[in-house]
């Protein structure tokens, strides 16, 4: 089977080669010029690498309010929210494969909110800043079942950054070019606190990811993989600036990074881990050891 075309600065150009690495995954990107959806192989790690952008759907994905997804083994599940609040589901069986036909999910719910993302396979989050973030279980997430059931609140009162992901007990948020780790408030379990966890490179926007690795669009429209120095003691936050670890030329408008955790219990935001008073590294101490005071 011939390789699908790749998306480059000048539009569609022939694909060159894919990449191979242990633990490789794939992310998706929307072409800003055509709206077509591309797949990009990603190898985050000590020698981070990104493959070429390979088109997998020729529809116009620019029109969606938001897009997010999850993995079912080697298959990718993509959700897209329309400007009118409809939620649509599609499945990609394997890397490079075309997407399935779309299925509308939970047609009695308006999904156009500030916060809409997949916390883990099978669990969808929905809410607004200043209100609650509600958790829904999508029982048919792998097969395109249309029903969801509400199972509780992820966050009772969301103040601070718009949440884009949940990983290792904390939520991930981005505000004004800064990444935040968001933990449950220690004195009020209905609220959460955001800890500044590293500035993003100048000009990088449309950022998403799990807080360990982030993906975004640079000022030229290319896709970038972002990383920051890892300190095992920096659990509450890591104040070290984010750096570009790899990039793919192109003209993109947004990234989609499916979650890959194993399905399990409903997701939850944990209280922050204790700080280490013996840690001298400035990325783990100082004024940023306290949560940001949101106005």
N, C-alpha and C positions, 0 to 999 in steps of 0.2 A: 504494500500500500504506500502510495507516495506521501511524503511529508506534507503536513499542512503548512500554509504560508505563515511567515512571521511578520509581526508589526514592527516597523522601524520608523525613523524620523520622517522618511518620505512617504509613509503609508505602508502598503504591503510589499514585502521583499522576500526572496527565497530564504527558507530556514537553512542554517548552516549545520549545527550539530547540537545534540542535547548534552547534558552533563550526567555523570554518575558519581555517587558518593554514598557512604553509609548513612542511613537515616535521612535521605533526601525526601523532600516533600514537594508540594506545589502550591502556588498562590495564583490568584487571578487578577487581571487588570483590565480596565475599561479604556479603550482608545478614545482620546478626546476629540479626534476628528471625525471618526465614523460611528462611534458607540459600540463597535464590535468587542466581544469578550475574548481575551487572550489568556492562555495558561503559561505560567513561568515556573520552571523547575528551580527549586531553592535548596541549597546546601549550606545552611548556617552552621558555623563551627569555627575551629581554629584557622581553617583556610576557607573562608566563606566564598561561595560562588553562586552565581545566578545564570540560568540558561537563557536562550532566546525566547522571545514572546511568540507563542504559537496560537493562532486563532482557532477557537473551538465553537464560536457561535457568531453568526452574522447579524443578529438582531441589534437594536439600538438600546444599549444598557444605560445610556446617559440619562434617560427619562425617569429612572427609578429614584425614589426618595432615599433609600439605602439598600445595601446588599450585604449579606453575611452568609456564613455557611459552616458546615461541619463535615468530618470524614466518617465514612462507614467502611473501615478497612481500606481497600484501594479505590473505593468510590468516593466521589465528592458530592455533597448535597448543598445546593445553593438556594437561598431564600432571597426574594426581591420584594420590596415594598413600593407600591405605586404612589404617586402624589395624592391620590384619593384614599389611601389607607388600605388597599387590598394587599394581601400577602400571597405570593406565588412561589411554588416549590419546583425545582428541577434537579435531576440526578445525572451525574457523569460517571459511567461505570468504571472507567480506567483512565490513566493519563493519556491525553491526546484525543480521547473519544468525543464524539458529538454529545450534546446534552439531550435529555429526554424531552418529551412534550411537557408543558407547564401544567401544574395542578394548583387550583386556588385552595388555600388553607384557612380554616376558621373564618368563614365569610360573614359572621355576625360581629366581628371585632374590628375596630379601626386601629391599624398598626402604625399610623403615622404619629410617632412621638419622638421626643428628643433622644431617648435611649431605646434602641432596639438592637439586640445582638443575641448570639448563642453563647450561653455560659458554658455548656458542655453538650455533647451529642444528646439530642432529645429534649433539651431544655431551652426555652426562649424567654428573653427578658424584655419587658415593656414598661416605660415610664417617662416621667418628665423631671427636670431639675425643679426642686421645690416641693415635689410630691413623692409618691412611692414608686418603687420599681418592682413590678409584679412578675412572678415566675409562672410560666405555663409549661406543662408537659405535653409534648407532641408525640403521642404513642406511635404513630405511623411515620416517624421522621425518616426512616430508611426506605419506605415503600411508597410514600405519597398519600398516606391516610389524611383525611381532611379535618379531623376533629382534634381539638386541644382541650386540656382541662387546667384550670388555675389551681396551683398547689401552695400558694402563699406569697409572701413578700421577700424579695432578695434584700431590699433596703426599704425601711418604712418611711424615712424622710431623706431625700437626696439633696445635699447641699454641696456646692463645689463643682468639680469637673463632670462633664458628660462621660459616662462610663462606656468603654468600647470592648472590654473583655474582663474575664475573671480567671485568675491563675494562682495556684499555691495559696489559696485563702484570701488573697487581696484582689481588689478590682483595679483596672487600669483606666486612667483618664488622661486627657491631653487638654491643656489650657494655655493659650498665648505662647506657644512654642516650648512648653515645659511638660514633661511627663510626670504623672503623679501615681503613687501607690496609695490606694484608698482602702483603709481598714475600718472596722466597726469601732465606734466611739467607746472608750473604756468605761465612761461613767454613764452613758445613755445608749442602750443597745438599739434604740430606734434610729439612731443617726450614724453617720460615717464621717471620718476625717481623712483628708488628703495630705500626703507628705511629698513635697517636691523631690523628684527622683531623676534629675538630669535634664539639662536644656537640649533641645533638638538643634541640628545644624541650621544655620540661617537659610531661609528660602524653602525649606522642606515643609510640605503641607499634606493634607489628606492622609494623615498618619493613622495606621491601625496595626494591630498585632497583639501579642500576649504579654508584653512588658519585659520579656526576656530578649526577644527580638522584635523589632518594629519595622514596618515597611511604609514608604511614603513616596511622594512625587517631588522631585527637585524643581528648581526654578526654570529649568529648560524643558520640563515635561517628562524627563526620564524617571524610571523607577529606581529607588534606592533601598538597600537593606541596611538597617541601623543596628549598632551594637554599642555597648559601653563596657569599660573594664569591669571584670567580675571580682567582687570581694565577698568571700563566704560569710563574713560577719555583718554585711549590709543587708539585713533581712527587712527591717522596717522601711528603709529607703536606701537608694544609692544616688548620691548627688553628683556623681561623675558625669560630665557631658557626653551625649550620644555622638557617635562617629559613623561615617559612611563606611560600611564593610564591603559592599559590592553594589554594582549598579548595572542597569540595562537601558541603553538609549531607547528613546521612544517619545511618544506624545500622549501621555496618559492623564486621565482625570481622577481615577480612584483605584485603590487596591482592595482586594477581598482576600482575607486570610482565614480559611476554615479552621475550626478548633478540632483537636485530635485526641482529647482525653477519652478514657473509657467511660461509657455511660454508668451512672451510679445513683446515689442519693441526690435529692434536690440540692442545687448549689447554695453556698452560704458564704458570707463575708466574715472572716475571723477577726478577733481583736488583734492589735499590733503586737508583734513579738517584742520582748524587752530589749532595751538598748544595752550595749556593752560598755560600761564605764571605763574598761581597760583598753578599749580600742582607740588608738591614736590616729588612725586614718581620718583625715578631715571629711572624706565623703560619708562617713558614718557618725559624725558628731557635730557639735556646734548648734547654731540657731535652728537649723533645719531638722533637728531632732524632735521638734514640736510640730504639730499639724498646722497647716496653713489656715489663717483666719479669713474665711470667706466673707465678703461684704454683701 
